Amino acid sequence: MDLTKDEDAALKGEQGETLALAYRVLVAVGEATNADRLLPVEWAHLSGINYNTIGDAGEEFLAKLSKDAKFKIKTTVNPMGFDFDTVAKYDLNDEFITKQKSIKNSYEKMGAIPSFSCIPYEIFDLPKNGTHVSFAESNAAIYANSISKLKTNKEGAFSALASALTGKSPFSDLRKDETRNPNLTIRMKADKKDELAFGLLGYYAGKVAGSSVAISGVSELDRRSCKSLCAGMGTSGACGMFTLGDAKGETIDFDKKEMQKTHDELNTADSGDIITLGSPQLGLDEISDLTGILKGRSFKKRCMVFCPRAIQEQTRKFGYAKEIERAGGEILYDCCICLTPLIDKKNVDGVITNSVKGAYYLRTSNGVDVNLKSLSQIVEEETK
């Protein structure tokens, strides 16, 4: 790689071991992805926040790093394992709480904005089109590339952290215009076009597509369906971007049969003990929609609703929080369905959700069965 004098000096340790480590990560990633140089990025969004994700080794690494490291650019962070405001309601062991607090403190000490959200594109002002960012959260990276017109690879936890410390990222893959042009088109042939259908489409696309894919048979996407598509795609493979319309190259169909096959892979139960909504976290518009859909109905089972803290004041101001709580829902901020310690197979056999990403991680990480169905079906069948 062709490094500038300052980059080379930092790599050699002339600006301290922390920056040397960060540049070693970026150079290794760059060489593995055939990058010829590093380029500036304006915003880093980090994963590796939940203690369930990074464990003791990650917590200790961050505690040591934060003693002298400072983020160079705007840096936001993914959800934690729980909401500190409501953690007392749950049977979490003290060690998990202590370790999660340590991770939170380390990131904040280095200068991270305490967003604890997987939907940074929805709660922050976006930079101008074409701006290079470094997003480690997969749904956010895909949304940034596809909808927000930003440029990022699907970064790993370490590469995004290195970008936050240096303000740089390798010029490779989806940062290059030629890689952003898809050579595969997936035709949406299934009649159903709700958020679950698009989540299943995304999960299928992630398995069969390369860096970028075209989706045809879809004229427009509402916010809920778009987030579901991005999350499904980010869960199953390396694809980091989609466009709407036809592209040159191969075309394959995603029809009713393929949708059912994908659903059967993820759906492992006919019902569940609890309902979870919010993977990705629900934004203000989705919370508003949920209160409208409920129309005075109440959940028959415990329902956990995950949101970013950035919308907390507005959910209260507009009465959304009060209505969801009246219906029996629990609103949790700063955390998410994925890898949450709040759902334990010792207490829960099955979970009902409309999230393809949530279904995947609930089954593979939490070890619980999943009943996967759309939000409209959940409200129809699980409320009274």
N, C-alpha and C positions, 0 to 999 in steps of 0.2 A: 504493500500500500504506500501511496505517496503522502507522507505526513508533512505538515508545516513544521517550521523550526520549533515553535511553541509546543506543538503536539508531541514532537519527538523528544523534546526536553522533559515534558511531563511523563512520557512513557519511560524514560530513563531514571525517573525518580527525583529530578531536580526541583519539582514542586511538591514533594512529599509523597509518602507511600500510598496514601489514599487515592490521589489522582493517578499515580502509576498503576495501581490495581485497576482503576476504572478504565484507563486507556488500554491496558492489557486485554480486558474483556472486549472492548470495542474492536481492537485490532484482530483478535481471534475470531470474533463474529464476522468481521469484514472479510478476512481471508477465506473463511468458510463459505461466504456468499458471493465471492468474486467482486468485492467492492474495490475500487481503485483509490478511494479517498474517504475521508470523513467530511461531513457537512454539518452546518449549524442547525439545531432544532430549537423551537421556541417554548415547547411545553412537553413535560414528561408526565405520564400517568402510570403509577406503579401498582403492581400486584405484589403478593407476598406480604399481606397485612394481617391476615387471619392466622392465629397461632396454630390452628389445625393444619394450615398449609405449610408453614415453614418450621414448626417444631422448635426444640431447644437449640439446635445448631443455628437456626436462623435468628432466633431471639438474641443469642449470645453474640453473633456476628454484628447485628445491628446496634446492640448496646456498645460494642467496642468501636464500631465505625462512627457512631454519633458523638464520640468524645471530641473529635476535631473536624469532622466532615460537614460541609455546608452545600446545599443544593445551589446550583448556579442559575437555573431557570425556573420558571413557574412549574411547580410540581404538585400534583394531586394524587390521591391514594384510593385504592379499592376498599370495599367493605371489611370490617372486622368480624370477629366471631359472634358478637352480641352487642346489644344496646346497653351502655353503662347505666342509663336512666332506669331500666327495667330488669337488670340482671338479677336483682334480689328475688324476683318472682320465680326464677328458674333454679333448678338443682344442679348448679355448676360447681365444680370443686374449686377451692381457693387458689390452687396452683395455676389453673387455666386463667382465672381472672387476673392474677398477678403477672403472668407471662404476657397476656394480651395487653395489659396496661404498660408494661415495659416496651413492647413493640410500638404501641401508640406514641409513647413519649419519645422514643428514639427517632421516629420519623418527624415528629413535630420539632424536635431539637435541631434536626438538620434543615428545617425550613419548609417542610411540606404543609400545604393547606389541608387542614383536617376535614376533607370532604367525605371520606369513607363511603364512596359511592362508585358503582360500576357504570353509571350513566353520566360521565363528565360532560358529554356533548349536550346534555339537556339542562344542566344547572349552571354552566359557565358561558360567558360570552365567547364566541368562536373567533379565531383569527381569520384573516382574509383567505380566500380560495388559493390553494396551492401551497400553503404554509406547511413546512415539515415539522412534524411532532413525533413523539416517541411513546406509543401507547402499548402497555403490556396486557391490559384487559382485552380479551379477544373480541367480545361483542363491540366494545368501544373502538377498537382498531378498524373493524369492518365498517362500522357506522361512519367513522371519520373519513375513510377512503371513499365510501359509496354515496353517502348522503351529504356530509359536511364539506366535501371537496378539499379535504386536507390530505397530506401524504404521510403515511407511516407504514412500517412493516408490522406484522404481528410479533411484537417484541416479547422476549422472555423477561422474567423478573430481574435477572442480572443485567441484561443489556439496557433495559429502561432505567434501572438504577444508575448505571454508568452514564447514561445520557443526562440524567438529572444532575449528576456531579460535574459533568464536563460541558454540557450544552452541545454535545456532538452525537452523531450517529453515522454508521457506515452508509455510503451511497450505493444501495443495492436493492434488488427485488422490486417491491412496489413503490420505491422512491423514483424509479425510472419509468418514464412515460410508456416505453415499449412493453414493459411487463404488465402495465395496467390494462392493456388491450386484451380482452379474453379471446380464446380460440375454441371455446366450448359454449354452446347455448343449451340451456335446459328449458323446455317448454312446459309451462304449468298447465296441465291438461285436466287436473282434478277439479270437480265442480265446487267443492268447499273452498272458501277463501277467507276463513277467519284466522285469528292469530295462531291457533294450533296448526292449521294447515301450512302456514308459512314457516312455522318453526320446524315442522317435519320436512318441508322442502329444503330449508337451510341445512338441516342435519344430513339429508341425502346429498345435497350439493357439496358440502364439506368433504364427503367421502370420495366423490368422483372428479372434482375439479382441481385444477392447479392453483396458481396464485390468484387468478381472477376468473370470474364466470359471468356469462350473460343469462338473464332470466327473461324469457318471453312469455306472452300470454297474460301479462300483468300490466295494466295501464298506470296504476298508482297504488301506493301503499299508505295506510294510515299509520300513525306513530306506533301503536301497539303491535301491529303486524310486522312493521319494519324492524323493531327491536327484537321480536321473536325470530325473524329470519336471520338477523345478524348473530343472535345468540346460538341458534341451532347450528349455523355454519361454523362458528368459532369453536364449537364443542367437538366436532367430529373429524376435523382435518386441518390442512394448512392453508386453505383458501382464505384470502384476506380482503376480498373486494368483490362486489357485484355491480353490474350495470343492468338497466332495464331495456329490453329490446333484443333484436337478433344480432349475432356476431358472426364473423367469418369462421369457417371451420366446422367441426362436428356438431350435430344437434341430437339431443336425446330427450325423451318424454318423461315427465313425472306425472303419472296418471293415478287413477283411483287405486289400482292394484299396487303400485309402488308405494303410494301413501299408506295403504293398509299394512304393507310389509314393514315399513319404517315404524309405524305406530306399534305394531306387534313386538318389535324389538325392544321398545322402551316401556311399554305398558305391561306391568306384571301382576296387576290386581284388578278386581272388579269394583272395589270400593276402597275406603281408607278411614283411618281414625281421626285424622285432622286434615285441614285444607291449608295450602300455602300458596300465596300470590306474591310475585315479585322476584323473578330471576330472568332478565334484569329487573332491578328495583323499579317500582312504579313511580312515574313522574306525576306532576300535579294534574295534568290532563287525564291521566288514567285513573287517578284517585277520584276526580270529579265524575268520570264515566261510571266508575264502580258505584258511587252513591246514587247515581241516576238509575242504574240497572237494578239496584236493590229495591228501590221504590217501596220502602217501608218493611221489606221482608227481613227475616232474621236467619242467620246460619244455624243449621241443625247441629253442627259440630264446631269444635274449636277452629278458628280461622286466623292464621298469622299472615299479616300484610307487611311486606318489607319495602321501605322507602329511604331516600336520602334525607338527612337532617336539614338540608337546604330548603326543603319545602314544608318543614314542620309548622312554622308560623302561619303560612298560608292555609294549610289544611285546617288549622284551628280557626283562623279568621273567617273562612268561608263556610265553616260548619261541617266540612267533610269528615274530620276526625270524629266529631261527635256522632255523626250518622253511622259511620262504620263501627264505632264502639257500641252504639245502640243496637246494631245488628249482631253483636257478639264478636266482632273482629278485634284483633290485637294489632295495633300499629307499632312496628319496630323500626327504629332508625339506625343508621350506621352499619347495618349488617344485611345479610342476604340468605336466600335458601341454600346456596351452594356451600358445602362443607361447614354448615352451621352446627355447633355443638348443642343447640337448643332442641334438635330432633335426634333422639337416641333410640336405637333399636331395642333397648331394654324396656322402653316405655311405649314405643309406637311400632305397630306392625306394618301399617301402610299409610301413604300420604296421597291426597288428591291434589293435583296441580294442573295448570294449563301450560306450564313451562317445560319445553323439551330439554333445555339445559338443566333446569332443576331436576327433572326426572332422571337424567343421566347421572348426576352427582349424588342424588338421594339414594339411588340404587348401588352405585359403585363405591361411594365413600361412606355414606351413613348406614348402608346395609339394610335399607327398608324397601318394601315393595311400593310400587307407584301405580296409581290410577290416573291416567293422563287423559284429560278432556278439556274442551274449550271453556272459556269463562262463562259464556251464555249457558252451556250445559251444566256447569257447576252451580250457577244461580238457580237454574230450573230444578235441579235434582237435590241440591244440598241446602236449600233455604225453605222457609215456610212463612 
